[in-house]
Amino acid sequence: MNTSNSFNSQIPVMKRYLAIIVIVWTVAVGASFVWNWFEVDAKTLEAARIQSRSSFEKDVMYRRWNAGHGGIYVPVTEKIAPNPYLQIPQRDILTTSGQKLTLINPAFMTRLVHEIQEEQSGTKGHITSLNPIRPENKPDEWETNALKSIEKGQGEVTSVENLRGISCMRLMRPLITEEGCLKCHAAQGYKVGDIRGGISVAVPMGPLWNAERGELVALSIGHCALWLFGLVGLVLGGKRLEKGIEGQERAEKALRTSHEDLKEANSMIMDSIYYAQNIQSAILPSAEKLGNLLDDYFIIWQPRDVIGGDLYWLDGKDDELVLVVMDCTGHGVPGGIMTMIAATSLNRAIHEIGYQDPGALLGRMNVLVRDTLRKRQEGKLYDDGLDMGICHVNKKSRKAIFAGGRISLFLCSDGEVTEIKGDTESLGYQSSDPDHLFYNHHIELSAMADLYLTTDGLIEQIGGDNKLPFGKTRFSQFILENCGKPLHEQRLALLDTFRDYKSDEDQRDDVTVFGIRV
């Protein structure tokens, strides 16, 4: 057998595989970029719809107020003349001082407000109907089609259209006849509850798209950097792998196993693992962010191996902050990969719904992680997931909201320790209920309160004389004995307690404890 030719043939194969991986990496980054592009665009369109709906709701409120008072009298001016379409007694009156007043009904008021609104913000409003009293209220082509759709039962019509040379988000919602509307519209045959027309709102898209461009530039730069870093890593890895193959060829020719080659291979693996550790550490909040958002805190993050499946996270602004602890399936490299999936899903979930509702955030995370892991190989399902606890704190109002999936919040306040248990539902597993609604625990905080989130690595660690788990009772007792001390002192004391209890037992799992003082 010619071993030289055998091993020489591996390098071209390796290069083909490397080329395939580069193509897959490029497609994956490109797909992520396209998906995020559509998400940003969808967010911009939804922001325009929200502005349009807000304008509509404002119109409805002051129209209702006007109708509830039977109209309002205002002085007659050059801009405000008596309404020729309002044929009712006492439409025009004269005050005792000789000033002439005219009655403004809801429709007239709406037109006047729309004129001011268009001058100040560019947002256009138009009250219209398929059967208008005032000819100027006649709908344009888009409004006509929208009103017909509303008459068929559609509650809202929106689309981006060109209006007078300006790209706008157009919205149409129905106006429902109320008791106060019959004063002007009873003669047209309307009854309470009838749809008598609608209000059309047009919000200019220019400012929103300008804001979107900045986000898209950042998105482009981020994906380009991600693709480039991945490409460099693949090329360098390919080079090192090629060298490894050449070394293996030399070893086979000499019919001996080179101790140095094995050492180099092990070094390559460990280098990769330590590099993965750096990547995982980059996901964690920086010391600067922790210091800016927290007055006093401690963190214990001890993966069982070089990298692990636990993760902690923090964000906030002003007097609001949110802290998160995750315990993903596995530890070591598999656990580390799961933390990447969990961190990506968390960032997407917060981008979609914010972090003020921990229960809803857990529910969205449950769906995102489950969908990401829903893959098949040889008929077997991947069944991984995570446990997770989220606590939102408002330091100004002294209130907190906690929701958990198999993770508890421990609260020390006024000399007492309370365990606030999360739901018994984990996130992301095939057995996890995608429709599960995680419960929000609303907590009133005293003048000083210590909050702790921990994964089960601490709670389930075997040790002591009887080789039993550390347990929640022992953890609660530790908190009670140390509550009120500076948190950096609590961290050192907890590490000593954990080390003494574990003694010569191996660490069974990744350990994460996140404590803060509010």
Secondary structure, 3 states (H helix, E strand, C coil): CCHHHHHHCHHHHHHHHHHHHHHHHHHHHHHHHHHHHHHHHHHHHHHHHHHHHHHHHHHHHHHHHHHHCCCEEEECCCCCCCCCCCCCCCCEEECCCCCEEEEECHHHHHHHHHHHHHHHHCCEEEEECCCCCCHHHCCCHHHHHHHHHHHCCCCCEEEEEEECCEEEEEEEEEEECCHHHHHHHHHHCCCCCCEEEEEEEEEECHHHHHHHHHHHHHHHHHHHHHHHHHHHHHHHHHHHHHHHHHHHHHHHHCCCCCHHHHHHHHHHHHHHHHHHHHHHHHHCCCHHHHHHHCCEEEEEEECCCCCCCEEEEEEEECCEEEEEEEEECCCHHHHHHHHHHHHHHHHHHHHHHCCCCHHHHHHHHHHHHHHHCCCEECCEECCCCEEEEEEEEECCCCEEEEEEECCCEEEEECCEEEEECCECCCECCCCCCCCCCCCCEEEECCCCEEEEEECHHHHCCEECCCCEECCHHHHHHHHHHHCCCCHHHHHHHHHHHHHHHHCCCCCCCCEEEEEEEC
